[in-house]
Amino acid sequence: MYSLFDSDSDSDSFDNERVEVAVAAAGGVDSDNNSEASSEFAPDEEVHCKFDLQQISYATELVGRGEYACIQNITDDGWEELGRDISNSYDMETLCLCRGALDDHKVSFLFRGLTSSDSLIWLNLSHNNIQSEGFNILFRALRDSPLEELNCRECRIESIDIDSERLPTDLKQLCLEKNTISTDGCRGLAKLLQGEDSMLKTLDLSNNKIDDEGVGALADALQNNETLTNLDLTGNNGISKQGMKLCVKLVNDISSIKATLQSNHTLTDLSVKYIPSYYYRSIEGPNPDDEIQRQINMAVDINKRHERVAAGKEKVILTQLHSGKRAELAALQGVDHSVYGEINPLHLPEVLSLIGQHQGQGELYVALKSSIAGVISTVNRKECIKEQMAYHRAKLEELGAELVATNALEWGVVDFGSSRSNKISAYHAAKLEQLSAELATIKAAEGGVVYVRSESHSNKRRRAC
């Protein structure tokens, strides 16, 4: 039997700072978890355990070591009753059941009683042997609670089974450090990250057994996630350079300008590898993994300084339109084509203006060399259009002359709606109209306004030549 009562008065109030836990040891001793604590109690005697609290109505701490070790002897019914007491509390905001207080068996009974809570916002279950089954039980049980922070550090969790339709909608921080989470666990967490109602901002997966495949599952889930800002993957030795490159691509996909704009611009801290201090780097020499992490850091730093849309544009300017930085990212991501091949030549004046403003004259010169083929192709296109327009005009004139000659011979009227000549004429007329429109578009772009930087005005206008 489990009970909480005031040790200093007969009041049932939970506002006291010192309470007493009475547990029935009979049948409830757990010799595997705490042999020293269990040996102090006879099997059939009732055990009273006193422990200090800081306002139980606000915060409660029950740990499985030291003076709190008697919690090891709470029976299954006692854990279920404790769960009900927590559910019925309107004041308890934080609860710590850590350091050997629980295992997967006890969790199942605790959350039979703790089916919901209107007040609990912080729960620490770290250093318990709750395993995967216990974690999945508690996660389902807390789906309707206002829980914001959950700490399951070092709980021997390997796989995670999450119902995407029944997520704790207020959960903002989840610590799963030092477990044994692998690819299957990452797939389960992907459901949480992809959930429409997910509000998770911080996810700590450091020191697990995550590999490149697991990183891929997380990266796919985070592609369109707009809530998670902090992800810690350090200490996962299964993550190779390939997995780190997936993280770079997640936050700055260099394969195209569109891909860069559609990258993740929400993450502000993505740690895959710890970068040592300058002293140790000078001893050990350069590490390629450090360079990859620096590319990740550069992208998330942009996210940190800008809102999402502005961050995407900034990445395009600072990486896509900078030859050196783009070359580094392209090498990491296996991209082998020039960015200027996808830019409409009509937009090149604006692009070159941006490069001149943000990257300086050196990069502007490189951009001009890279884009000159596009400029020339635009000029060539104008000439080509003019030649095609002359051809279609000539064909229309030829058909018109042929039609006049035919009418003169037949002294009648030709049915233009069904005649072959009329169809051919319509075709050439349509092509002529299409080409005229394209030529007008090119001329309009060439006569448009381009913003350039000068010493006196950063946004002075002038007409493009």
C-alpha positions as CSV (number, residue, x, y, z in Angstrom):
1,M,0.0,0.0,0.0
2,Y,1.2,3.5,-0.9
3,S,0.2,6.7,0.9
4,L,1.3,10.3,1.3
5,F,0.4,12.0,4.5
6,D,1.5,15.0,6.6
7,S,4.0,13.9,9.3
8,D,3.5,17.0,11.4
9,S,-0.3,17.3,11.5
10,D,-3.5,15.5,10.8
11,S,-4.2,17.7,7.8
12,D,-4.7,16.1,4.3
13,S,-3.0,19.1,2.7
14,F,0.0,18.6,0.4
15,D,1.4,22.1,1.2
16,N,3.9,20.7,3.7
17,E,7.7,20.5,3.1
18,R,8.1,17.1,4.7
19,V,6.0,14.1,4.0
20,E,6.1,10.4,4.8
21,V,5.8,7.5,2.3
22,A,4.3,4.3,3.8
23,V,4.9,1.3,1.6
24,A,4.1,-2.4,2.1
25,A,7.3,-4.4,1.6
26,A,5.6,-7.7,1.4
27,G,6.0,-9.1,-2.1
28,G,7.4,-5.8,-3.3
29,V,11.1,-6.0,-2.7
30,D,13.3,-5.6,-5.8
31,S,16.6,-7.3,-4.9
32,D,18.0,-6.7,-8.4
33,N,17.8,-3.0,-8.3
34,N,18.7,-2.3,-4.7
35,S,19.9,-5.2,-2.6
36,E,21.2,-3.0,0.2
37,A,17.9,-1.1,0.6
38,S,15.8,-4.3,0.5
39,S,17.9,-6.2,3.1
40,E,17.0,-3.6,5.7
41,F,13.3,-4.5,5.7
42,A,11.6,-7.7,6.7
43,P,9.2,-9.2,4.1
44,D,6.1,-8.6,6.1
45,E,6.7,-5.3,7.8
46,E,5.4,-2.0,6.8
47,V,8.2,0.4,5.8
48,H,8.0,4.2,6.4
49,C,10.3,6.3,4.4
50,K,10.7,10.0,5.1
51,F,12.1,12.5,2.6
52,D,12.3,16.2,2.2
53,L,10.3,18.0,-0.6
54,Q,10.2,21.6,-1.7
55,Q,6.4,22.2,-1.6
56,I,4.9,18.9,-2.8
57,S,2.1,20.9,-4.3
58,Y,4.7,22.2,-6.8
59,A,7.5,19.7,-7.1
60,T,8.1,16.1,-6.0
61,E,11.3,14.0,-6.1
62,L,11.4,10.3,-5.5
63,V,14.7,8.6,-6.3
64,G,15.7,5.0,-5.9
65,R,19.0,5.5,-3.9
66,G,20.2,6.7,-0.6
67,E,17.5,7.7,2.0
68,Y,14.9,7.3,-0.7
69,A,15.8,3.7,-1.5
70,C,12.7,2.4,0.2
71,I,10.7,3.4,-2.9
72,Q,12.1,0.2,-4.4
73,N,9.6,-1.7,-2.2
74,I,6.4,0.0,-3.4
75,T,4.1,-2.8,-4.7
76,D,2.4,-2.8,-8.0
77,D,-0.8,-1.6,-6.5
78,G,1.2,1.1,-4.7
79,W,2.6,2.4,-8.0
80,E,-0.9,2.5,-9.6
81,E,-2.2,4.4,-6.6
82,L,0.7,6.9,-6.9
83,G,-0.2,7.4,-10.5
84,R,-3.8,8.2,-9.5
85,D,-2.6,10.6,-6.9
86,I,-0.5,12.4,-9.5
87,S,-3.4,12.5,-11.9
88,N,-5.7,14.0,-9.2
89,S,-3.2,16.7,-8.2
90,Y,-4.1,20.2,-9.5
91,D,-0.8,21.7,-8.3
92,M,2.0,19.3,-9.1
93,E,4.0,20.8,-12.0
94,T,7.3,18.8,-11.7
95,L,8.0,15.2,-10.8
96,C,11.3,13.3,-10.6
97,L,11.2,9.5,-10.4
98,C,14.8,8.8,-11.3
99,R,18.0,6.9,-10.4
100,G,16.6,3.4,-10.1
101,A,13.2,4.3,-8.9
102,L,11.5,2.6,-11.9
103,D,11.7,-0.2,-14.4
104,D,9.5,-1.2,-17.3
105,H,7.3,-3.3,-15.0
106,K,6.7,-0.5,-12.5
107,V,6.1,2.0,-15.3
108,S,3.2,-0.1,-16.5
109,F,1.5,0.1,-13.1
110,L,2.3,3.7,-12.5
111,F,0.7,4.7,-15.8
112,R,-2.3,2.6,-15.2
113,G,-3.1,5.2,-12.6
114,L,-1.5,8.2,-14.2
115,T,-3.7,8.3,-17.2
116,S,-3.8,12.0,-17.4
117,S,-2.6,15.1,-15.6
118,D,-3.8,18.7,-15.8
119,S,-0.8,20.2,-14.1
120,L,2.4,18.2,-14.7
121,I,4.7,20.0,-17.1
122,W,8.1,18.6,-16.2
123,L,8.9,14.9,-15.7
124,N,12.3,13.4,-15.0
125,L,12.6,9.6,-15.4
126,S,16.4,9.5,-16.0
127,H,18.7,6.6,-15.0
128,N,15.9,4.1,-14.8
129,N,15.6,0.7,-16.6
130,I,12.2,1.5,-18.2
131,Q,13.4,0.3,-21.6
132,S,11.4,0.6,-24.9
133,E,8.2,-0.8,-23.6
134,G,8.1,1.5,-20.6
135,F,8.8,4.6,-22.7
136,N,6.1,3.7,-25.2
137,I,3.6,3.2,-22.3
138,L,4.4,6.5,-20.7
139,F,4.4,8.4,-24.0
140,R,0.9,7.1,-24.8
141,A,-0.4,7.9,-21.3
142,L,0.8,11.5,-21.4
143,R,-0.7,12.3,-24.8
144,D,-3.4,14.6,-23.3
145,S,-1.3,16.1,-20.5
146,P,0.3,19.6,-20.6
147,L,3.7,18.0,-20.3
148,E,6.4,20.3,-21.8
149,E,9.7,18.6,-20.7
150,L,10.4,14.9,-20.5
151,N,13.8,13.5,-19.5
152,C,14.5,9.8,-20.2
153,R,18.3,10.0,-20.1
154,E,20.0,6.6,-19.7
155,C,16.9,4.5,-19.6
156,R,17.9,1.6,-21.9
157,I,15.5,2.7,-24.6
158,E,16.1,1.1,-28.0
159,S,13.0,1.2,-30.2
160,I,10.2,3.8,-30.1
161,D,6.6,3.2,-31.1
162,I,4.7,6.5,-31.5
163,D,1.1,6.9,-32.6
164,S,1.3,10.0,-34.9
165,E,-2.4,10.7,-34.1
166,R,-2.0,10.7,-30.3
167,L,1.0,12.9,-29.6
168,P,1.7,15.0,-26.5
169,T,0.9,18.3,-28.2
170,D,2.6,20.5,-25.6
171,L,5.9,18.6,-25.4
172,K,8.7,21.0,-26.2
173,Q,11.8,19.2,-24.9
174,L,12.7,15.5,-25.1
175,C,16.0,14.2,-23.7
176,L,16.9,10.6,-24.8
177,E,20.6,10.9,-24.2
178,K,22.7,7.7,-23.4
179,N,20.1,5.1,-24.5
180,T,20.5,2.5,-27.3
181,I,18.3,4.1,-29.9
182,S,19.1,2.9,-33.4
183,T,17.5,3.2,-36.9
184,D,14.2,1.8,-35.7
185,G,14.0,4.3,-32.9
186,C,14.7,7.1,-35.4
187,R,11.9,6.0,-37.6
188,G,9.6,6.2,-34.5
189,L,10.8,9.6,-33.7
190,A,10.2,10.7,-37.3
191,K,6.5,10.3,-36.7
192,L,6.8,12.7,-33.8
193,L,8.7,15.2,-35.9
194,Q,6.3,14.9,-38.8
195,G,3.2,15.3,-36.7
196,E,1.0,18.3,-37.5
197,D,0.4,19.0,-33.9
198,S,4.0,18.5,-32.7
199,M,5.5,21.5,-30.8
200,L,8.9,19.8,-30.1
201,K,11.7,22.3,-30.0
202,T,14.6,20.4,-28.5
203,L,15.6,16.8,-29.1
204,D,18.7,15.3,-27.4
205,L,19.8,12.0,-29.1
206,S,23.4,12.2,-28.1
207,N,25.4,9.0,-27.2
208,N,23.0,6.5,-28.7
209,K,23.5,3.9,-31.5
210,I,22.3,6.0,-34.4
211,D,23.9,5.4,-37.8
212,D,23.7,7.0,-41.3
213,E,20.3,5.3,-42.0
214,G,18.9,6.7,-38.8
215,V,20.2,10.2,-39.7
216,G,18.4,9.8,-43.1
217,A,15.1,9.0,-41.4
218,L,15.5,12.1,-39.2
219,A,16.6,14.3,-42.0
220,D,13.6,13.3,-44.1
221,A,11.2,14.0,-41.2
222,L,12.8,17.4,-40.6
223,Q,12.6,18.5,-44.3
224,N,9.3,20.3,-43.7
225,N,9.4,20.6,-39.9
226,E,9.0,24.2,-38.7
227,T,9.2,23.7,-34.9
228,L,12.4,21.8,-33.9
229,T,15.3,24.2,-33.3
230,N,17.8,22.1,-31.4
231,L,19.0,18.6,-32.3
232,D,22.0,16.9,-30.7
233,L,23.4,13.8,-32.4
234,T,26.9,13.9,-30.9
235,G,28.5,10.7,-29.5
236,N,26.8,8.4,-32.1
237,N,29.8,6.6,-33.5
238,G,27.8,5.0,-36.2
239,I,27.3,8.3,-38.0
240,S,30.0,8.5,-40.7
241,K,30.9,11.3,-43.1
242,Q,27.9,10.3,-45.3
243,G,25.5,10.8,-42.4
244,M,27.1,14.2,-41.7
245,K,26.7,15.2,-45.3
246,L,23.0,14.4,-45.0
247,C,22.8,16.9,-42.2
248,V,24.5,19.5,-44.4
249,K,22.1,18.9,-47.2
250,L,19.2,19.2,-44.7
251,V,20.0,22.7,-43.8
252,N,21.6,23.9,-47.1
253,D,20.8,21.8,-50.2
254,I,23.2,23.2,-52.8
255,S,21.8,21.1,-55.8
256,S,19.8,24.1,-57.0
257,I,18.6,27.5,-56.0
258,K,15.1,26.1,-55.5
259,A,16.5,23.3,-53.3
260,T,18.4,25.8,-51.2
261,L,15.2,27.9,-50.7
262,Q,13.4,24.7,-49.6
263,S,16.0,23.6,-47.1
264,N,15.4,23.5,-43.4
265,H,15.6,27.1,-42.1
266,T,14.3,26.3,-38.6
267,L,17.1,24.4,-36.9
268,T,19.4,26.8,-35.1
269,D,21.6,24.1,-33.4
270,L,22.4,20.9,-35.2
271,S,25.4,19.1,-33.5
272,V,26.7,15.8,-35.0
273,K,30.4,16.1,-34.0
274,Y,32.1,18.0,-31.3
275,I,34.8,20.3,-32.8
276,P,37.8,20.4,-30.5
277,S,39.6,23.5,-29.4
278,Y,42.4,25.1,-31.5
279,Y,45.0,23.6,-29.2
280,Y,43.9,20.0,-29.9
281,R,43.4,20.6,-33.6
282,S,46.9,21.9,-33.9
283,I,48.2,18.7,-32.3
284,E,46.0,16.2,-34.1
285,G,45.9,18.0,-37.4
286,P,42.8,18.9,-39.6
287,N,39.9,16.5,-39.5
288,P,37.5,16.3,-42.5
289,D,34.6,15.7,-40.1
290,D,35.3,19.1,-38.4
291,E,34.9,20.8,-41.8
292,I,31.6,19.2,-42.4
293,Q,30.3,20.3,-39.0
294,R,31.5,23.8,-39.8
295,Q,29.3,23.8,-42.9
296,I,26.4,22.7,-40.8
297,N,27.2,25.4,-38.2
298,M,27.3,28.1,-40.9
299,A,23.8,27.1,-42.2
300,V,22.2,27.0,-38.8
301,D,23.8,30.3,-37.8
302,I,22.0,31.9,-40.8
303,N,18.8,30.3,-39.5
304,K,19.5,31.8,-36.1
305,R,19.9,35.3,-37.4
306,H,16.9,35.3,-39.8
307,E,13.3,34.2,-40.1
308,R,12.6,31.3,-42.4
309,V,12.1,33.1,-45.8
310,A,14.9,35.5,-45.2
311,A,17.2,32.7,-44.1
312,G,16.6,30.9,-47.5
313,K,17.5,34.0,-49.5
314,E,20.6,34.6,-47.3
315,K,21.8,31.1,-48.0
316,V,21.4,31.6,-51.7
317,I,23.4,34.8,-51.6
318,L,26.2,33.6,-49.3
319,T,26.7,30.1,-50.7
320,Q,25.1,29.7,-54.2
321,L,26.5,33.0,-55.4
322,H,29.9,32.7,-53.8
323,S,32.2,30.5,-56.0
324,G,34.4,29.3,-53.2
325,K,31.7,28.4,-50.7
326,R,29.5,26.8,-53.3
327,A,32.5,24.7,-54.5
328,E,33.0,23.3,-51.0
329,L,29.3,22.5,-50.6
330,A,29.0,21.0,-54.1
331,A,32.0,18.7,-53.4
332,L,30.3,17.5,-50.2
333,Q,26.9,16.9,-51.8
334,G,28.1,15.5,-55.1
335,V,26.9,18.4,-57.2
336,D,28.8,19.0,-60.4
337,H,26.9,21.7,-62.4
338,S,27.2,25.4,-62.4
339,V,24.5,27.5,-60.7
340,Y,24.4,29.8,-63.7
341,G,23.0,27.1,-65.9
342,E,19.7,27.3,-64.0
343,I,19.4,31.1,-63.9
344,N,17.3,32.6,-66.6
345,P,19.6,34.9,-68.6
346,L,16.9,37.6,-68.3
347,H,17.6,37.7,-64.5
348,L,21.4,37.8,-64.8
349,P,21.6,41.6,-64.3
350,E,19.8,41.3,-61.0
351,V,22.0,38.4,-59.9
352,L,25.2,40.1,-60.9
353,S,24.1,43.2,-58.9
354,L,23.5,41.1,-55.8
355,I,27.0,39.5,-56.1
356,G,28.6,42.9,-56.5
357,Q,26.8,44.2,-53.4
358,H,27.4,41.2,-51.1
359,Q,30.5,39.4,-52.4
360,G,32.8,42.2,-53.8
361,Q,34.5,42.8,-57.1
362,G,36.5,39.5,-57.1
363,E,33.3,37.3,-57.0
364,L,31.6,39.6,-59.5
365,Y,34.4,39.0,-62.0
366,V,34.1,35.2,-61.4
367,A,30.3,35.5,-61.9
368,L,30.7,37.4,-65.1
369,K,33.1,34.8,-66.5
370,S,30.7,32.0,-65.5
371,S,27.5,33.7,-66.9
372,I,28.9,35.2,-70.1
373,A,27.7,32.2,-72.0
374,G,24.2,32.9,-70.8
375,V,24.4,36.5,-71.8
376,I,25.7,35.5,-75.2
377,S,22.9,33.0,-75.6
378,T,20.4,35.7,-74.9
379,V,21.8,37.9,-77.7
380,N,21.9,34.9,-80.0
381,R,18.3,34.1,-79.1
382,K,17.2,37.6,-80.1
383,E,18.8,37.1,-83.5
384,C,17.3,33.7,-83.9
385,I,13.8,35.0,-83.1
386,K,14.2,37.7,-85.7
387,E,15.2,35.2,-88.3
388,Q,12.2,32.9,-87.4
389,M,9.8,35.9,-87.5
390,A,11.1,36.8,-91.0
391,Y,10.6,33.3,-92.2
392,H,7.0,33.1,-90.9
393,R,6.2,36.5,-92.5
394,A,7.6,35.3,-95.8
395,K,5.4,32.2,-95.6
396,L,2.3,34.2,-94.9
397,E,3.0,36.6,-97.8
398,E,3.6,33.6,-100.0
399,L,0.3,31.9,-99.0
400,G,-1.5,35.2,-99.4
401,A,-0.2,35.6,-103.0
402,E,-1.1,32.0,-103.8
403,L,-4.6,32.6,-102.5
404,V,-5.1,35.7,-104.6
405,A,-4.0,33.8,-107.7
406,T,-6.4,31.0,-107.0
407,N,-9.3,33.3,-106.5
408,A,-8.5,35.1,-109.8
409,L,-8.5,31.8,-111.7
410,E,-11.7,30.4,-110.2
411,W,-13.7,33.7,-110.2
412,G,-15.2,32.5,-106.9
413,V,-14.7,32.7,-103.2
414,V,-12.6,30.2,-101.4
415,D,-13.9,28.6,-98.1
416,F,-11.1,29.7,-95.8
417,G,-12.4,27.8,-92.8
418,S,-11.9,24.4,-94.4
419,S,-9.1,25.0,-96.9
420,R,-5.6,23.7,-96.4
421,S,-4.1,27.1,-97.1
422,N,-6.1,28.7,-94.4
423,K,-4.8,26.2,-91.8
424,I,-1.2,26.8,-92.8
425,S,-1.7,30.5,-92.6
426,A,-3.2,30.2,-89.1
427,Y,-0.1,28.2,-88.0
428,H,2.4,30.8,-89.3
429,A,0.3,33.6,-87.8
430,A,0.3,32.0,-84.4
431,K,4.1,31.3,-84.5
432,L,4.7,34.9,-85.5
433,E,2.6,36.2,-82.6
434,Q,4.4,33.8,-80.1
435,L,7.8,34.9,-81.3
436,S,6.8,38.6,-81.1
437,A,5.8,38.1,-77.5
438,E,9.1,36.4,-76.6
439,L,11.1,39.2,-78.3
440,A,9.1,41.8,-76.4
441,T,9.8,40.1,-73.1
442,I,13.6,40.1,-73.8
443,K,13.6,43.8,-74.7
444,A,11.5,44.7,-71.7
445,A,14.0,42.8,-69.4
446,E,17.0,44.6,-71.0
447,G,15.3,47.9,-70.5
448,G,14.4,47.1,-66.8
449,V,15.7,48.7,-63.7
450,V,18.7,47.2,-61.9
451,Y,19.8,48.1,-58.3
452,V,23.5,48.7,-57.9
453,R,25.6,49.9,-55.0
454,S,27.6,53.2,-55.1
455,E,29.6,55.1,-52.6
456,S,26.9,57.6,-51.9
457,H,23.8,55.4,-52.2
458,S,23.6,51.7,-51.5
459,N,20.4,51.3,-53.6
460,K,20.8,53.8,-56.4
461,R,18.9,53.0,-59.6
462,R,20.1,53.1,-63.2
463,R,19.0,51.7,-66.5
464,A,20.6,48.5,-67.8
465,C,22.4,48.9,-71.1
